[in-house]
Amino acid sequence: MRHVQLSQGRVAAHLACLVTCGLLTLRRDGRSARYSVRDPRVLELLG
């Protein structure tokens, strides 16, 4: 996670929080995890 200068565990914890809050969805693909935006307000914030 060099781009954000955080450990993999820290990033995973933040992503899990965003899934729990309903902002992202999680889809397992074998050993990989794919996240997508669930709440369109997130895209507005990023835009």
N, C-alpha and C positions, 0 to 999 in steps of 0.2 A: 504494500500500500504506500509506495514511495510518493505518489502524486499528492496525497493528502498528509503525508508524514505521520500516519497513525498505524498502530499494529493491526494485524488481521482480526484479532479478537475484539479490539475496540470498534472497528468498522462493522463487524458482525453484530455486535451489541446494539449499535445505532440503527442498523437495518432492521433488526428484530423489533426494536421500539417503534419504528415507523410502520411496520406491518401490524403490530398490535394496535396502533392508533388509527389504523384504517387508511393511511396515506399511500401505502404500497401494497402490492400483492406479491406473494412468493409462489413460485412453481419449481418443484424439484425436477431435475433432469439428470437422473443417475446420481453421480456424486456432486454435480454442480447445482447451484441455485440461481434461478433467474428472477429478477425483481422487475416489476413494472409499476408505473404510476396508476393508482386507483382513483385518487381524488384530483380532478382537473385544476383545483386551486394551486396544487404543487407546481404544475406547468406554468401557471400565471406568475408565481413567485420566481421561477427560474428564468422566465422570459424577460 
